[in-house]
Amino acid sequence: MCCLFGMADYGHALSAKRKGQILTVLATECEARGTDATGIAYNSHGRLRIYKKPVPAHQLRIIVPPDASVIMGHTRMTTQGNAKRNYNNHPFRGVAGQLPFALAHNGILRNDELLKRQFKLPHSKIQTDSYVAAQLLEKKGQLNFDTLRFMAEQLEGSFAMTVLDGADNLWIVKGDNPLCLLDFPRLGIYLYASTEEILRRALDKLWLRQEKQIHVPADCGELLRLFPDGTISRSTFDDKNLFLPWYGGFYDAAPFSKRGGSGVSCDASPWDAEYLEEIKDVASAFGYAPEAIDSLARQGFTPEDIEEFLYCGEL
């Protein structure tokens, strides 16, 4: 359960100090979805720069230079790849042709190892499942809607992604994980975070709350490109891999029984409603919908069974 966040100062109205203040507040609110690591990416003096550490956001001193207009951020809850090894943390650096980029991901991918073999991707010390998305873009050698579509359609699991390129374009790959994007047209600013709740909590602590805001829709299966001047173009990708491949086992108890799990039990203990809700809150980070958790509850799996599956991968 990670969190994407960031801003685009397309009106060039903010000082470096103001941008740093906004990002610090926003990143700290994003700790609600991950405290294992924090990172940002931006362009400055013609170079794409990535700054990340295995610390919660409130411990990362976010200072951006005056010429950095688009800043992409991420707070991490570790699911794969030790966060203490900083190369496992987001954003990840890549180069598509001659264009550098940084990629951040919220969600979990289940076919990263398969894709590495299928496309003969180079070996890397990076263990995080998300990194395969950057490798696929590098494999295609370009960064555009076609290559982002190719990348997104190979992935099985759950995701929302942001990609910042060296030309200050911010690309959004909107899968089934949430992302809220707000436009402040008078100032010429975009702000985004993985959930509207987080974004609103941050705004409550910022002077921006008094400004007119326009919600910019981004649906599952959409690709967005935010240009440096604030204009947006859109495309789509086939999102079928985000759903069915994950849920087959949830709606049929047999696969779990074959793995030696508890299976369906008519004598299962009553569900602890609060415990179940907590599991449903984090399930999307592992690629599962709340409805899948409800299905297991009806089949008789215990909360402990479900939590073990989410974190360990088997029942």
Contacts in CASP RR format, 6 or more apart in sequence:
PFRMAT RR
TARGET T0000
AUTHOR 0000-0000-0000
METHOD contacts of the structure
MODEL  1
MCCLFGMADYGHALSAKRKGQILTVLATECEARGTDATGIAYNSHGRLRI
YKKPVPAHQLRIIVPPDASVIMGHTRMTTQGNAKRNYNNHPFRGVAGQLP
FALAHNGILRNDELLKRQFKLPHSKIQTDSYVAAQLLEKKGQLNFDTLRF
MAEQLEGSFAMTVLDGADNLWIVKGDNPLCLLDFPRLGIYLYASTEEILR
RALDKLWLRQEKQIHVPADCGELLRLFPDGTISRSTFDDKNLFLPWYGGF
YDAAPFSKRGGSGVSCDASPWDAEYLEEIKDVASAFGYAPEAIDSLARQG
FTPEDIEEFLYCGEL
1 33 0 8 1.000
1 34 0 8 1.000
1 77 0 8 1.000
1 106 0 8 1.000
1 107 0 8 1.000
1 281 0 8 1.000
1 282 0 8 1.000
1 284 0 8 1.000
1 285 0 8 1.000
2 33 0 8 1.000
2 34 0 8 1.000
2 74 0 8 1.000
2 75 0 8 1.000
2 76 0 8 1.000
2 77 0 8 1.000
2 90 0 8 1.000
2 105 0 8 1.000
2 106 0 8 1.000
2 107 0 8 1.000
2 194 0 8 1.000
2 285 0 8 1.000
3 30 0 8 1.000
3 31 0 8 1.000
3 32 0 8 1.000
3 33 0 8 1.000
3 34 0 8 1.000
3 74 0 8 1.000
3 75 0 8 1.000
3 106 0 8 1.000
3 193 0 8 1.000
3 194 0 8 1.000
3 195 0 8 1.000
3 198 0 8 1.000
4 72 0 8 1.000
4 73 0 8 1.000
4 74 0 8 1.000
4 104 0 8 1.000
4 106 0 8 1.000
4 160 0 8 1.000
4 161 0 8 1.000
4 162 0 8 1.000
4 179 0 8 1.000
4 192 0 8 1.000
4 193 0 8 1.000
4 194 0 8 1.000
5 23 0 8 1.000
5 26 0 8 1.000
5 27 0 8 1.000
5 30 0 8 1.000
5 73 0 8 1.000
5 74 0 8 1.000
5 75 0 8 1.000
5 192 0 8 1.000
5 193 0 8 1.000
5 194 0 8 1.000
5 198 0 8 1.000
6 23 0 8 1.000
6 26 0 8 1.000
6 40 0 8 1.000
6 71 0 8 1.000
6 72 0 8 1.000
6 73 0 8 1.000
6 162 0 8 1.000
6 191 0 8 1.000
6 192 0 8 1.000
6 193 0 8 1.000
7 19 0 8 1.000
7 22 0 8 1.000
7 23 0 8 1.000
7 26 0 8 1.000
7 70 0 8 1.000
7 71 0 8 1.000
7 189 0 8 1.000
7 190 0 8 1.000
7 191 0 8 1.000
7 192 0 8 1.000
8 69 0 8 1.000
8 70 0 8 1.000
8 71 0 8 1.000
8 170 0 8 1.000
8 189 0 8 1.000
8 190 0 8 1.000
8 226 0 8 1.000
8 228 0 8 1.000
8 230 0 8 1.000
9 19 0 8 1.000
9 69 0 8 1.000
9 70 0 8 1.000
9 188 0 8 1.000
9 189 0 8 1.000
10 69 0 8 1.000
10 188 0 8 1.000
10 189 0 8 1.000
10 190 0 8 1.000
10 226 0 8 1.000
10 227 0 8 1.000
10 228 0 8 1.000
10 229 0 8 1.000
10 230 0 8 1.000
11 187 0 8 1.000
11 188 0 8 1.000
11 189 0 8 1.000
11 230 0 8 1.000
12 69 0 8 1.000
13 187 0 8 1.000
13 188 0 8 1.000
13 189 0 8 1.000
14 22 0 8 1.000
14 187 0 8 1.000
14 189 0 8 1.000
15 66 0 8 1.000
16 63 0 8 1.000
16 64 0 8 1.000
16 65 0 8 1.000
16 66 0 8 1.000
16 68 0 8 1.000
19 64 0 8 1.000
19 68 0 8 1.000
19 71 0 8 1.000
20 62 0 8 1.000
20 63 0 8 1.000
20 64 0 8 1.000
21 206 0 8 1.000
22 191 0 8 1.000
22 202 0 8 1.000
22 206 0 8 1.000
22 208 0 8 1.000
23 40 0 8 1.000
23 62 0 8 1.000
23 64 0 8 1.000
23 71 0 8 1.000
23 73 0 8 1.000
24 57 0 8 1.000
24 62 0 8 1.000
25 202 0 8 1.000
25 205 0 8 1.000
25 206 0 8 1.000
26 191 0 8 1.000
26 193 0 8 1.000
26 198 0 8 1.000
26 199 0 8 1.000
26 202 0 8 1.000
27 38 0 8 1.000
27 40 0 8 1.000
27 57 0 8 1.000
27 58 0 8 1.000
27 60 0 8 1.000
27 62 0 8 1.000
27 73 0 8 1.000
27 75 0 8 1.000
28 57 0 8 1.000
28 58 0 8 1.000
28 202 0 8 1.000
29 193 0 8 1.000
29 198 0 8 1.000
29 199 0 8 1.000
29 201 0 8 1.000
29 202 0 8 1.000
29 205 0 8 1.000
30 57 0 8 1.000
30 75 0 8 1.000
30 193 0 8 1.000
30 194 0 8 1.000
30 198 0 8 1.000
31 56 0 8 1.000
31 57 0 8 1.000
31 58 0 8 1.000
31 75 0 8 1.000
32 198 0 8 1.000
33 75 0 8 1.000
33 77 0 8 1.000
33 106 0 8 1.000
33 194 0 8 1.000
33 195 0 8 1.000
33 198 0 8 1.000
33 285 0 8 1.000
34 56 0 8 1.000
34 75 0 8 1.000
34 76 0 8 1.000
34 77 0 8 1.000
35 56 0 8 1.000
35 57 0 8 1.000
35 75 0 8 1.000
35 77 0 8 1.000
36 54 0 8 1.000
36 56 0 8 1.000
36 76 0 8 1.000
36 77 0 8 1.000
36 78 0 8 1.000
36 83 0 8 1.000
36 89 0 8 1.000
37 52 0 8 1.000
37 53 0 8 1.000
37 54 0 8 1.000
37 55 0 8 1.000
37 74 0 8 1.000
37 75 0 8 1.000
37 76 0 8 1.000
37 78 0 8 1.000
37 83 0 8 1.000
37 86 0 8 1.000
37 88 0 8 1.000
37 89 0 8 1.000
37 90 0 8 1.000
38 52 0 8 1.000
38 53 0 8 1.000
38 55 0 8 1.000
38 56 0 8 1.000
38 57 0 8 1.000
38 59 0 8 1.000
38 60 0 8 1.000
38 73 0 8 1.000
38 74 0 8 1.000
38 75 0 8 1.000
38 76 0 8 1.000
39 50 0 8 1.000
39 51 0 8 1.000
39 52 0 8 1.000
39 53 0 8 1.000
39 60 0 8 1.000
39 73 0 8 1.000
39 74 0 8 1.000
39 75 0 8 1.000
39 89 0 8 1.000
39 90 0 8 1.000
39 91 0 8 1.000
40 50 0 8 1.000
40 51 0 8 1.000
40 52 0 8 1.000
40 62 0 8 1.000
40 64 0 8 1.000
40 71 0 8 1.000
40 72 0 8 1.000
40 73 0 8 1.000
40 74 0 8 1.000
40 91 0 8 1.000
41 48 0 8 1.000
41 49 0 8 1.000
41 50 0 8 1.000
41 51 0 8 1.000
41 71 0 8 1.000
41 72 0 8 1.000
41 73 0 8 1.000
41 91 0 8 1.000
41 102 0 8 1.000
41 104 0 8 1.000
41 164 0 8 1.000
42 48 0 8 1.000
42 49 0 8 1.000
42 64 0 8 1.000
42 65 0 8 1.000
42 68 0 8 1.000
42 69 0 8 1.000
42 70 0 8 1.000
42 71 0 8 1.000
42 72 0 8 1.000
42 164 0 8 1.000
43 49 0 8 1.000
43 68 0 8 1.000
43 69 0 8 1.000
43 70 0 8 1.000
43 164 0 8 1.000
43 166 0 8 1.000
43 167 0 8 1.000
43 168 0 8 1.000
44 64 0 8 1.000
44 65 0 8 1.000
44 67 0 8 1.000
44 68 0 8 1.000
45 65 0 8 1.000
45 67 0 8 1.000
46 166 0 8 1.000
48 93 0 8 1.000
48 100 0 8 1.000
48 101 0 8 1.000
48 102 0 8 1.000
48 164 0 8 1.000
48 165 0 8 1.000
48 166 0 8 1.000
50 91 0 8 1.000
50 93 0 8 1.000
50 102 0 8 1.000
52 74 0 8 1.000
52 86 0 8 1.000
52 89 0 8 1.000
52 90 0 8 1.000
52 91 0 8 1.000
53 59 0 8 1.000
53 60 0 8 1.000
53 86 0 8 1.000
53 89 0 8 1.000
54 83 0 8 1.000
54 84 0 8 1.000
54 85 0 8 1.000
54 86 0 8 1.000
54 89 0 8 1.000
56 75 0 8 1.000
57 75 0 8 1.000
64 71 0 8 1.000
69 168 0 8 1.000
69 228 0 8 1.000
70 164 0 8 1.000
70 168 0 8 1.000
70 170 0 8 1.000
70 226 0 8 1.000
70 228 0 8 1.000
72 91 0 8 1.000
72 102 0 8 1.000
72 104 0 8 1.000
72 162 0 8 1.000
72 164 0 8 1.000
72 170 0 8 1.000
73 90 0 8 1.000
73 91 0 8 1.000
73 104 0 8 1.000
73 162 0 8 1.000
74 89 0 8 1.000
74 90 0 8 1.000
74 91 0 8 1.000
74 104 0 8 1.000
74 105 0 8 1.000
74 106 0 8 1.000
76 83 0 8 1.000
76 89 0 8 1.000
76 90 0 8 1.000
77 285 0 8 1.000
78 88 0 8 1.000
79 107 0 8 1.000
79 108 0 8 1.000
79 129 0 8 1.000
79 285 0 8 1.000
79 286 0 8 1.000
80 108 0 8 1.000
80 127 0 8 1.000
80 128 0 8 1.000
80 129 0 8 1.000
81 88 0 8 1.000
81 127 0 8 1.000
81 128 0 8 1.000
82 88 0 8 1.000
82 127 0 8 1.000
83 89 0 8 1.000
85 127 0 8 1.000
87 125 0 8 1.000
87 126 0 8 1.000
88 126 0 8 1.000
88 127 0 8 1.000
88 128 0 8 1.000
89 128 0 8 1.000
90 103 0 8 1.000
90 104 0 8 1.000
90 105 0 8 1.000
90 128 0 8 1.000
90 130 0 8 1.000
91 102 0 8 1.000
91 103 0 8 1.000
91 104 0 8 1.000
91 164 0 8 1.000
92 102 0 8 1.000
92 103 0 8 1.000
92 104 0 8 1.000
92 126 0 8 1.000
92 128 0 8 1.000
92 130 0 8 1.000
92 131 0 8 1.000
92 134 0 8 1.000
93 100 0 8 1.000
93 101 0 8 1.000
93 102 0 8 1.000
93 134 0 8 1.000
94 100 0 8 1.000
94 101 0 8 1.000
94 102 0 8 1.000
94 103 0 8 1.000
94 134 0 8 1.000
94 137 0 8 1.000
94 138 0 8 1.000
95 101 0 8 1.000
95 138 0 8 1.000
96 137 0 8 1.000
96 138 0 8 1.000
96 140 0 8 1.000
96 141 0 8 1.000
96 142 0 8 1.000
96 143 0 8 1.000
96 147 0 8 1.000
96 165 0 8 1.000
97 138 0 8 1.000
97 141 0 8 1.000
97 142 0 8 1.000
99 142 0 8 1.000
99 143 0 8 1.000
99 165 0 8 1.000
99 166 0 8 1.000
99 167 0 8 1.000
100 165 0 8 1.000
100 166 0 8 1.000
101 134 0 8 1.000
101 137 0 8 1.000
101 143 0 8 1.000
101 163 0 8 1.000
101 164 0 8 1.000
101 165 0 8 1.000
101 166 0 8 1.000
102 163 0 8 1.000
102 164 0 8 1.000
103 130 0 8 1.000
103 133 0 8 1.000
103 134 0 8 1.000
103 137 0 8 1.000
103 161 0 8 1.000
103 162 0 8 1.000
103 163 0 8 1.000
104 130 0 8 1.000
104 161 0 8 1.000
104 162 0 8 1.000
104 163 0 8 1.000
105 130 0 8 1.000
105 133 0 8 1.000
105 159 0 8 1.000
105 160 0 8 1.000
105 161 0 8 1.000
106 159 0 8 1.000
106 160 0 8 1.000
106 161 0 8 1.000
106 177 0 8 1.000
106 179 0 8 1.000
106 194 0 8 1.000
106 285 0 8 1.000
107 130 0 8 1.000
107 157 0 8 1.000
107 158 0 8 1.000
107 159 0 8 1.000
107 160 0 8 1.000
107 177 0 8 1.000
107 284 0 8 1.000
107 285 0 8 1.000
107 286 0 8 1.000
107 287 0 8 1.000
108 129 0 8 1.000
108 157 0 8 1.000
108 158 0 8 1.000
108 159 0 8 1.000
108 285 0 8 1.000
108 286 0 8 1.000
108 287 0 8 1.000
109 129 0 8 1.000
109 130 0 8 1.000
109 132 0 8 1.000
109 133 0 8 1.000
109 155 0 8 1.000
109 156 0 8 1.000
109 157 0 8 1.000
109 158 0 8 1.000
109 159 0 8 1.000
110 129 0 8 1.000
110 156 0 8 1.000
110 157 0 8 1.000
110 245 0 8 1.000
110 246 0 8 1.000
110 287 0 8 1.000
111 154 0 8 1.000
111 155 0 8 1.000
111 156 0 8 1.000
111 157 0 8 1.000
112 129 0 8 1.000
112 130 0 8 1.000
112 131 0 8 1.000
112 132 0 8 1.000
115 121 0 8 1.000
115 132 0 8 1.000
115 136 0 8 1.000
115 154 0 8 1.000
115 155 0 8 1.000
116 132 0 8 1.000
116 135 0 8 1.000
119 135 0 8 1.000
119 136 0 8 1.000
119 139 0 8 1.000
121 132 0 8 1.000
121 135 0 8 1.000
121 136 0 8 1.000
121 139 0 8 1.000
122 135 0 8 1.000
124 131 0 8 1.000
124 135 0 8 1.000
132 155 0 8 1.000
133 151 0 8 1.000
133 155 0 8 1.000
133 159 0 8 1.000
133 161 0 8 1.000
136 150 0 8 1.000
136 151 0 8 1.000
136 154 0 8 1.000
137 143 0 8 1.000
137 147 0 8 1.000
137 148 0 8 1.000
137 151 0 8 1.000
137 163 0 8 1.000
140 146 0 8 1.000
140 147 0 8 1.000
140 150 0 8 1.000
140 151 0 8 1.000
141 147 0 8 1.000
143 163 0 8 1.000
143 165 0 8 1.000
143 171 0 8 1.000
145 223 0 8 1.000
145 225 0 8 1.000
145 235 0 8 1.000
148 163 0 8 1.000
148 171 0 8 1.000
148 173 0 8 1.000
148 223 0 8 1.000
148 235 0 8 1.000
148 237 0 8 1.000
149 223 0 8 1.000
149 235 0 8 1.000
149 236 0 8 1.000
149 237 0 8 1.000
151 173 0 8 1.000
152 159 0 8 1.000
152 161 0 8 1.000
152 173 0 8 1.000
152 175 0 8 1.000
152 221 0 8 1.000
152 223 0 8 1.000
152 237 0 8 1.000
152 239 0 8 1.000
153 237 0 8 1.000
153 238 0 8 1.000
153 241 0 8 1.000
154 241 0 8 1.000
155 241 0 8 1.000
155 242 0 8 1.000
156 241 0 8 1.000
156 242 0 8 1.000
156 245 0 8 1.000
156 246 0 8 1.000
157 241 0 8 1.000
157 242 0 8 1.000
157 245 0 8 1.000
157 246 0 8 1.000
157 287 0 8 1.000
158 175 0 8 1.000
158 176 0 8 1.000
158 177 0 8 1.000
158 242 0 8 1.000
158 246 0 8 1.000
158 284 0 8 1.000
158 285 0 8 1.000
158 286 0 8 1.000
158 287 0 8 1.000
158 288 0 8 1.000
159 173 0 8 1.000
159 175 0 8 1.000
159 176 0 8 1.000
159 177 0 8 1.000
159 242 0 8 1.000
160 172 0 8 1.000
160 173 0 8 1.000
160 174 0 8 1.000
160 175 0 8 1.000
160 176 0 8 1.000
160 177 0 8 1.000
160 178 0 8 1.000
160 179 0 8 1.000
160 194 0 8 1.000
161 172 0 8 1.000
161 173 0 8 1.000
161 175 0 8 1.000
162 170 0 8 1.000
162 171 0 8 1.000
162 172 0 8 1.000
162 173 0 8 1.000
162 192 0 8 1.000
163 170 0 8 1.000
163 171 0 8 1.000
163 172 0 8 1.000
163 173 0 8 1.000
164 170 0 8 1.000
164 171 0 8 1.000
165 171 0 8 1.000
167 228 0 8 1.000
168 228 0 8 1.000
169 225 0 8 1.000
169 226 0 8 1.000
169 227 0 8 1.000
169 228 0 8 1.000
170 190 0 8 1.000
170 225 0 8 1.000
170 226 0 8 1.000
171 223 0 8 1.000
171 224 0 8 1.000
171 225 0 8 1.000
171 226 0 8 1.000
172 179 0 8 1.000
172 181 0 8 1.000
172 192 0 8 1.000
172 218 0 8 1.000
172 222 0 8 1.000
172 223 0 8 1.000
172 224 0 8 1.000
172 225 0 8 1.000
172 226 0 8 1.000
173 223 0 8 1.000
173 237 0 8 1.000
174 218 0 8 1.000
174 219 0 8 1.000
174 220 0 8 1.000
174 221 0 8 1.000
174 222 0 8 1.000
174 223 0 8 1.000
174 224 0 8 1.000
175 220 0 8 1.000
175 221 0 8 1.000
175 222 0 8 1.000
175 239 0 8 1.000
175 242 0 8 1.000
176 220 0 8 1.000
176 239 0 8 1.000
176 242 0 8 1.000
176 243 0 8 1.000
176 284 0 8 1.000
176 287 0 8 1.000
176 289 0 8 1.000
177 194 0 8 1.000
177 284 0 8 1.000
177 285 0 8 1.000
178 194 0 8 1.000
178 195 0 8 1.000
178 196 0 8 1.000
178 284 0 8 1.000
179 192 0 8 1.000
179 193 0 8 1.000
179 194 0 8 1.000
179 218 0 8 1.000
180 192 0 8 1.000
180 193 0 8 1.000
180 194 0 8 1.000
180 195 0 8 1.000
180 196 0 8 1.000
180 198 0 8 1.000
180 199 0 8 1.000
180 215 0 8 1.000
181 190 0 8 1.000
181 191 0 8 1.000
181 192 0 8 1.000
181 215 0 8 1.000
181 216 0 8 1.000
181 218 0 8 1.000
181 224 0 8 1.000
182 190 0 8 1.000
182 191 0 8 1.000
182 192 0 8 1.000
182 199 0 8 1.000
182 213 0 8 1.000
182 214 0 8 1.000
182 215 0 8 1.000
182 216 0 8 1.000
183 189 0 8 1.000
183 190 0 8 1.000
183 213 0 8 1.000
183 214 0 8 1.000
183 215 0 8 1.000
183 216 0 8 1.000
184 190 0 8 1.000
184 191 0 8 1.000
184 208 0 8 1.000
184 211 0 8 1.000
184 212 0 8 1.000
184 213 0 8 1.000
184 214 0 8 1.000
185 212 0 8 1.000
185 214 0 8 1.000
186 211 0 8 1.000
186 212 0 8 1.000
187 208 0 8 1.000
187 211 0 8 1.000
188 230 0 8 1.000
189 208 0 8 1.000
190 216 0 8 1.000
190 226 0 8 1.000
190 230 0 8 1.000
191 199 0 8 1.000
191 202 0 8 1.000
191 203 0 8 1.000
191 208 0 8 1.000
192 199 0 8 1.000
193 199 0 8 1.000
193 202 0 8 1.000
203 209 0 8 1.000
203 213 0 8 1.000
216 232 0 8 1.000
218 224 0 8 1.000
220 239 0 8 1.000
220 242 0 8 1.000
221 236 0 8 1.000
221 237 0 8 1.000
221 238 0 8 1.000
221 239 0 8 1.000
222 234 0 8 1.000
222 235 0 8 1.000
222 236 0 8 1.000
222 237 0 8 1.000
223 234 0 8 1.000
223 235 0 8 1.000
223 236 0 8 1.000
223 237 0 8 1.000
224 232 0 8 1.000
224 233 0 8 1.000
224 234 0 8 1.000
225 232 0 8 1.000
225 233 0 8 1.000
225 234 0 8 1.000
226 232 0 8 1.000
227 233 0 8 1.000
243 289 0 8 1.000
246 287 0 8 1.000
246 288 0 8 1.000
246 292 0 8 1.000
247 288 0 8 1.000
247 289 0 8 1.000
247 292 0 8 1.000
248 255 0 8 1.000
249 255 0 8 1.000
249 256 0 8 1.000
250 288 0 8 1.000
250 292 0 8 1.000
250 295 0 8 1.000
250 296 0 8 1.000
251 292 0 8 1.000
251 295 0 8 1.000
253 263 0 8 1.000
253 264 0 8 1.000
253 299 0 8 1.000
256 262 0 8 1.000
256 263 0 8 1.000
256 301 0 8 1.000
256 309 0 8 1.000
256 315 0 8 1.000
257 263 0 8 1.000
257 264 0 8 1.000
259 314 0 8 1.000
259 315 0 8 1.000
260 315 0 8 1.000
261 305 0 8 1.000
261 315 0 8 1.000
262 268 0 8 1.000
262 300 0 8 1.000
262 301 0 8 1.000
262 302 0 8 1.000
262 305 0 8 1.000
262 315 0 8 1.000
263 299 0 8 1.000
263 300 0 8 1.000
263 301 0 8 1.000
263 315 0 8 1.000
264 299 0 8 1.000
264 300 0 8 1.000
264 301 0 8 1.000
265 300 0 8 1.000
266 300 0 8 1.000
268 300 0 8 1.000
268 301 0 8 1.000
268 302 0 8 1.000
269 302 0 8 1.000
271 297 0 8 1.000
271 303 0 8 1.000
272 303 0 8 1.000
275 303 0 8 1.000
276 293 0 8 1.000
276 297 0 8 1.000
276 303 0 8 1.000
279 293 0 8 1.000
279 303 0 8 1.000
279 306 0 8 1.000
279 307 0 8 1.000
279 310 0 8 1.000
280 290 0 8 1.000
280 293 0 8 1.000
280 294 0 8 1.000
282 310 0 8 1.000
283 289 0 8 1.000
283 290 0 8 1.000
283 292 0 8 1.000
283 293 0 8 1.000
283 310 0 8 1.000
284 290 0 8 1.000
286 310 0 8 1.000
288 310 0 8 1.000
293 306 0 8 1.000
296 305 0 8 1.000
296 306 0 8 1.000
301 315 0 8 1.000
305 315 0 8 1.000
308 314 0 8 1.000
308 315 0 8 1.000
309 315 0 8 1.000
END
